[in-house]
Amino acid sequence: MSTFAPVDEQIVYLKKGSAEIIREAELRAKLEKSRTTGKPLRVKLGMDPTAPDLHLGHTVVLRKLKHFQDLGHTAIFLIGDFTGMIGDPTGRSATRPPLSREQIEQNAETYKAQVFKILAPQKTVIDFNRRWMGQFSADDFVRLMAKYTVSQLLEREDFHKRFQEEKPISVHELLYPLVQGYDSVTLEADVELGGTDQKFNLLVGRELQRAYGQESQVVLTTPILEGLDGVQKMSKSLGNAIGIHEPPLEMYGKVMSISDGMMWRYFELLTDVQVADIANMKTATHPMAAKKDLAHRIVADFHSPEAAVKASEDWAKQFQKDEVPESVKEVSLELTEIGGTVDESSRALIRLDRLLVKCGLAESSSDASRKLKQGSVRIDNEVTKEPRIVVPGPPAAKLTVRVGKQVRIAVICWS
């Protein structure tokens, strides 16, 4: 007797938070065969270790891999330590600078630890595409390149755009989708996952599997998650991301800062809550209670249930009771670090833009100035828009610094 859930149930669970399935009929047929034979599908997700830390936007497709894993299928997390050295040209208007072997290896080690915050370690196959691509001979590359044409590669939107604009396209970039596709051949993938921006690369995998005499993989894409602003995609460089290593209170507070409308999209893409339950929550649960539930789930996933409870309590103290939470981060600073000067009365005049940057509450001085002008900054619970403030002393002063949902205790020392 099959241990797999009925196919219709599996399809509903897998379509939650999916953007497109190519093709759903093929996925259904593979799931039916899997139930009949008792053999799990081989589901592949590849990520190049191009940055050391992941944010919640990266976890959308990771969670979809978990959903296949929940259903009893084989989850293959492929670390692209070979493709990472080529550099994915997706969405690029210029050639991506290749990473060094040392950078790739360092980032790959952090990826292994981070993905197990979502995937079950004992049920996950971790592989590296250098295992086979590192042994590829010149003959092998010639045979691989013979499976695809230049015109097919130039159908890719970013290549086509650069070609039309007479911008350089390096030959190694043309190899990227072929190598990614060959990964599917080697792994004999039944399904490959990726963001919507990866659609071209994933479809190349389907073509190459057919060219090598295999049944084509099903392609399942997931949406690109919007960041805290609810508009642009989540990105650390845009300052709208939630890193999966951020402290529990900071993570909780950032989730609480999103709009009520965006909250439901986060429920769909960042939790395992079923579609029917989300629909019920929209009508039966107060938005504030629902958002607290969302924040609790996310913190529990990436830290622990205990940390989620503590973050919830601290957030309530900080924003509903206007108290300073016990777990707030304390930052020790020298007066000179924040452009401070001392007058005849031994009082210090400090620059708030530098203070915010040093406390990790602003990305840069210009970002800090913008937050001051917006009235987002509170010093000792008082909103201030002034670029400089006077601090009594010496030898030290302690300030409670708040920017939006984030808070720090700044201990400023001078002699």
Order of alpha helices (4+ residues) and beta strands (2+ residues): alpha-beta-alpha-beta-alpha-beta-alpha-alpha-beta-alpha-alpha-alpha-alpha-alpha-beta-alpha-beta-alpha-alpha-alpha-alpha-alpha-beta-beta-beta-alpha-alpha-beta-beta-beta-beta-beta
